[in-house]
Amino acid sequence: MTSRRLSRVLTAAAAATAGLLVLAGCAAANPGSGTSQTADPAAEIVVGSQNEPTNLDQIFGGSSGVTEVFTGNVYEGLFKITDDAQVEPLLAAETEVSDDGLVYTFTLQDATFHSGKALTADDVKYSLERFIGEDSIAARKRQLSVIDHVDVVDEKTVEVTLLQPSISFTYNLGYVWIVNSEAGDLTTTADGTGPYALADYRKGDSITLDVNEDYWGEAPANGGVVYQYYADPTALNNALLTNAVDLVTSQSNPDSLAEFEAAGFQIIEGTSTTKELLAFNDRVAPFDSVEVRKAVYSAIDRQKLLDAIWDGRGELIGSMVPPSEPWYLDLADNNPYDPALSEDLLAQAGYGDGFTFTLDTPDSGVHSTVAEFVKSELAKVGITVEINIITDDEWYQKVYTDTDFQATLQGHVNDRDINFYGNPDFYWGYDNADVQTWLTESEAATTVEEQTELIKKANQQISDDAASVWLYLNPQLRIAAEGVSGVPQNGLNSLFYVYDITMA
Amino acid sequence: MLLLAFALAVTILFVVLRVLGNPVFALISVGATDAEIAAAAARLGVDRPIYVQFAEYLGQLFTFDLGQSFTNRLSVGDEIVRRLNITLPLTLLSFALSVLIAVPVGFFAAWKSRTWYGTAFSALTQLGGAIPVFWVGILLVSVLSLGWRLFPAGGFPRTDWEDPGAALYALALPVVTIAIVAGSDLARYVRSATLDVLGQQYLRAARATGQSFGTAMRRHGIRNGVVPLISILAIQLSTTFVGAVIIERVFALPGLGDMLLVGIKEQDFPSVQGVLLFSTALVLLLGFAADIAQRIIDPRLRDTLSGNRRARAVA
C-alpha cells in the first residue's frame, strides 16, 4: 500500500520532468531565423553588451554605455564622427565660419524629433547650453566650454560664438546630442532625431530601439535593434553561443576567441582608443626625474605583456596617441625594452641600487594582472613595487582628486585625450611648458595641418619625457554570428552605429 | 521585536553604505573638475550632513517611498516591483520544487535508513547541499544549454509574463538549479524529522493498536514531524530567496539580485537600501509567519506564549 503510493509520487515526478523536457524540446526545435542568404531588411538585430548605461542622459553621467546605444542611433549631433575618425556634417546642413574662427553659423537639416516636433534652432541652442550648463557632468564639457554664447537667427539657423578659436570644435560637436528642448527628464526617456526611437528601457536588462519611420535621412538596413545587457562576461558569451544575441560589441576575454572561431563566428578586430597606462605622479620623487621614468619604461617587456593579456592582439604604442588620430607618430620603440639601458638610466639618476615605490592599482579589469607583471619586470632592474589594490572609488578619491600617490594603473578610453598632458593640474602632474603651449596653440590653429604639426610636437615630447608608460593599446574586438554584416569595426570612444548592420 | 529589528537594519544599512563609498564617482568620468564633482554631489544631495540625509530618508520611509535611484532616477519602489516579476516566481517555484524533491527523498532516506540505498540517498543529499548554487548553475548551463541546447543559457523575455510559457521556459533551468541545492538541504531535515518521528513511542503504540503504518503516520506522525519542519521551511524559503538573488547573475535574469549588484557597483544607495530593506522585511515576516503557523498546529507551543504564568502557577 505504502510503496504503491510512493511509486505514484515518483511516477508523477517523472511525468512532470518528462513534460518539462518536451516543453524544452518544442522550444529548441523552433528555428531562430530564416536560412536565406540575402539580408533581411526587417530582421531585428540583438546586440549583446556589457556596457549598460548608468542612465539615458549623456550630461548626467550616462557613461560610455549611453554613447554606445544612443549617439548617432537615437540622438544626432550637428556633426558625426565616422568609424574612421572623420568629421562629417549631420544635422548641420551647412556651416559657415567667420574669418577670425570665432563665429559658426549652422543651417539645420529638415529633421523631426521622434515625438513629431520639427527640429529648430531653439533645440540646438537648448542642447548646447544644457551640455555646458552647471548641472552637466558630460565627458566633453570642458572642450565645449569654449562656447561663449548661442544665438537663434531664425527657425533653421543658429549662430555659435566662441571665446577663442577651436579647431576641434566641429569634431567635439559630434558627441553632443541635439535633444528636443521641450522634452522633460531625459534620464529615463529619449527624444532625438536619429534613425531609431527608444521603444523600451528595462534597466538591468535591455534597451529596445524601433526604426524611426519618419527619419529624415537614409532608412536603417535592419528592422530594429535590441541591446541586451549582461553583467557577467560568461553569460554574454553563452548568449552568443546559444544565438540569444547576434553580436557582441566588445569582447574583453581573448581566451574564448578560439572557441568562437571554431564555432563559425566572425571575429572583427578594429582599433580602439583605450590605452593601458602606468601613470607616474610626476610631481614626486623619484618620478620627477625623466631618467627614472625612462628607466621604468625600458625595464618592461610590453610585447610580452600584450601577448599575455590580449593573446597578441592590440598593439604597442609609445605615446598617448593611437594610430586612428591624425597626429599619430610611430613611437613604439622610442623607449625600447632594454633592461641594460634601464640600469644605466637608474645609475645616472642616482638610483643605482634601485628604489621602492607603491603602485595604486584599481581592482577592476586587468589592472591587477598588469601590476603583477610590472612588479616582476621591475624587480629585475632592482626596483621594488608594492602593489596596493584599491577600489575604483578609492582611485577617484586618492589618485584622481587628492593626487596622493606615486604611480598607478589606469585605462584611458577617450580619443584625442593627449590634451590631458597640457594640464599640469591633471592627476599625473606632468608639467612641460612647451607641451602646454603647443597643445593650446594647436586648438587655436587655423588649419588642420597646423594643428596636426603642433600636436605631433607635443606627442614626441611627452614620449621623450616618458610622461607615463603607455603599456599598450587595447584591440577592439567584436564577435558576430554568421550572416551578420555591416558591423562598425573601430568604435572610437564607444561609438557604435547600428543602422548598417544586417542579418541574412 | 519585529519593528526593532527592522529599524536597526534601516539605520545600519544607511550608515554603512555612506561610509563605504561616494556615489558621485560612479557618475563622473576622468577629466571632471572639482566644481563638476561638487555639482553632482549637490544634485544627489549627498553633500549634506549625514543626519539630514537620514532624517529625510526616514521621512520618505514613513510614506512608503523608497526614493529615486541616484543613477537612473527611476523610482526604487517601482523597480523592486518590476524585478519581483522575476525574483518572486523564481523563488516560489524553486521552493516548491525543492519541497517536492525533499519530502519524498528525505522520507525515503529515513524510512530505508538501514538499507544501502537509504544510505546512498542520504549521502546524495549531503553532496547536493554542499555544492555552491552558482556552480550547479554553470554546470547545468554547459550541459543543457551549451551542450544539448535544451534550455536558454540565460535571459528573460522582454515581454515579461505576456507569454507565460516563454517566461516559465526561461526560468526552468534556474529553478532546477536552486531546487537541487535547496532540495538537498531540505531533504536532510525531512530525513531527521522523519527518523525522529519513527522512533517515537506514540507511533509504536499506534501501530500496536492495529493501525497500518500509513494511518499511524497520517494521524500522529505527520502532525508531530511537521512542527519543527515549519521553522526550517521558513528559513529555507529565505535561503531560497537569497539563492535566487545569486543565481540571477549566472542566468542573466534582471531580477532583484541584478538590481542589488548593479546598485552596489554604481554606489546607488537608494537602490541598494531598497532591495536590502525589502529582503530584510521579507525574512523577518517569514520567521514571524512560521511562528504563528507552528502555534496553530501545535497547541503546546501556544502555552509557551503564557509560559510565565503557567510556571508561576506550578510553583
Interface residues (C-beta under 8 A of the other chain):
Chain A: M1 T2 R5 L6 V9 L10 A13 L20 L21 L23 A24 G25 A27 A28 E52 T54 N55 L56 F60 G61 S63 S64 E134 D135 S136 I137 A139 K141 R142 D185 T187 T188 D200 R202 K203 G204 D205 S206 T208 V226 Q228 Y230 A231 D232 T234 A235 L236 N238 A239 L241 T242 A244 T391 D392 D393 Y396 Q397 Y400 T401 Q410 H412 N414 D417 F420
Chain B: G21 N22 F25 A26 L27 I28 S29 V30 G31 A32 T33 D34 E36 I37 A39 A40 R43 T71 N72 R73 L74 E79 R82 R83 L100 P104 F108 I138 V141 S145 L146 R149 L150 F151 P152 A153 G154 G155 F156 R158 G165 A166 L168 Y169 A172 S212 F213 G214 R249 V250 F251 A252 P254 D258 M259 L261 V262 E266 Q267
